[in-house]
Amino acid sequence: RFLLFFLLLFFSSLSFSANQTPVEIPLEEVKDPTNHPRGSNTPPFSAAVLQNVIILSFVNDIGAVDVCLEEADNGVVLLSSIDSSEGFVELYFTNNPGNYTITFILPSGVEYKGHFIVS
């Protein structure tokens, strides 16, 4: 019985882990004060969130990218400068429930923002 219970518990946890997929964070370019875009409308990277990890995937090396993650009630929860030459970067944060805004500032000054909710 114990072995059966253990195997059932083990396989149910495996199926739970396997079903978790990252959720894309939609990104929009931040316009300059005259409401004109500063760069390309398409970001040179993608962003997704999975539990307490923000996953970034860069199309090419654009240099150091500054990242600021803010939660609506608690303010800034993460500040980082990341190297896009790695192609793939994981940023860990405390995923307390809330409304999050993530800002990316490229070396050219172009900014992208995205929003996501942790419940």
Disulfide bonds with the S-S distance in Angstrom:
none
